[in-house]
């Protein structure tokens, strides 16, 4: 019997090589497409042989490609529709809430974590960008980095952001937080900066293909159910903050060593 994809792979992720890790990330971000792909189509999309794809699925812990696809189907169709959550099912949502947090941490690439930590050791100036739903996290991140001795700045208004275009240098870092990864103002600002300089763009977005991810040098992705009520988006940003805090904790530990 097929089981949840993340449950099936959580013990094997750490053993993946760089190519396999890229394949894993592609599957997570394109699960709705991959679940309908034949092994030939998947191999063609990734410019790899069917043998390589088959070995990849086995390394994840599946018996073969069919077992892999069945697990994707189980996971995809078990995701709840929480656009208008039913309070009567609150316990189910609590379980999904915790599951999203666990998967967000579980799929963090250690190689990317180490890359960001090495950059932080150089004490870059950090410019924090958010969309409307992650504004409060931007304020908190600014306080965290300043407390650690970084020059960190979070522009709280659009005009403050635009004034930064000519101040950001290639040795700096931009931390961009956006669930959708499609915020027009944010994308426009980053593209304008990149016309003159190329600071390291570290982004945290939802686990799907988006404009912010495609611009980024390093991208971490979060799992979060979309929760909307009239006039307000209540999608949790806890997992996004969790990624930033884990990066900071890793930086502190490695700096002490």
Residue, then its C-alpha position, 0 to 999 in steps of 0.5 A: x500500500x502506497x504511503x505519504x511521499x514525505x513519510x516515505x522519504x524522510x530517512x533517505x533525503x540526507x543520503x542524496x547527492x547533488x543531482x538527486x537532491x535537485x530531482x527531489x526539489x523538482x518533485x516537491x515543487x511540481x508534484x501536481x505535474x510529476x504525479x502524471x508523468x511516465x518515467x520516460x517523460x520525467x527523464x526527458x524533462x530532466x535530460x537524464x536516462x530512465x535508468x537514472x530516474x529509476x535508481x533515484x526512486x529506489x534511493x528514496x526508498x521506493x521499490x520502483x517508479x510505479x511505487x514512487x508515483x503512487x506515493x505522490x498520488x496519495x500525498x497530493x490527493x490527501x492535502x486538505x482544502x483549507x481555504x475556508x477551514x471548518x472549525x469542527x475539523x480543528x484537530x485535523x488542521x492541528x496535525x497538518x500544521x505540525x506536519x507542514x512544520x516538520x516537512x519544511x525543516x526536513x527538506x532544508x538542504x544542508x549544502x545550502x545552509x552551509x553556503x548561507x552561513x559562510x556568507x553570513x560569516x563575511x558580515x554582509x549588509x542585509x536588506x530584508x524584503x517582504x510582501x504584505x503577509x510577511x511584514x511582521x516577520x521582516x521586522x523581527x528578522x531585522x531585530x535578530x540580525x541587528x542584535x547579532x551585529x549585522x547592518x540590517x535594514x527592513x524598509x517598511x514602506x514602498x518609498x523606503x524600498x525604492x530609495x535603496x536601489x542605489x545603495x545595495x552592493x554586490x557584497x551585500x545580501x537580500x533576504x526576500x520573504x514571500x509565500x507566493x514569490x510573485x509580489x510585483x513590487x518586490x520583483x521589480x525592485x530586485x530586478x532594478x538592483x540587479x541591473x547595477x549590482x548582484x548581491x546574494x539573493x536569499x529567498x523563502x517561498x512556498x514550494x512551487x515554481x515562482x518568479x522570486x525563486x528563479x531570481x534567487x541564488x539560494x531558495x528555501x521553501x516552506x509548506x503551509x496551507x492557504x487559509x483565507x477568511x473574508x478580507x484577510x489572509x491567515x496563511x501561517x508564516x511560522x515556517x518561514x520564520x523557522x527557516x530564518x531562525x535555524x539559519x541564524x542558530x547554525x551561524x551562531x554555532x559555527x561562528x563559535x567553533 
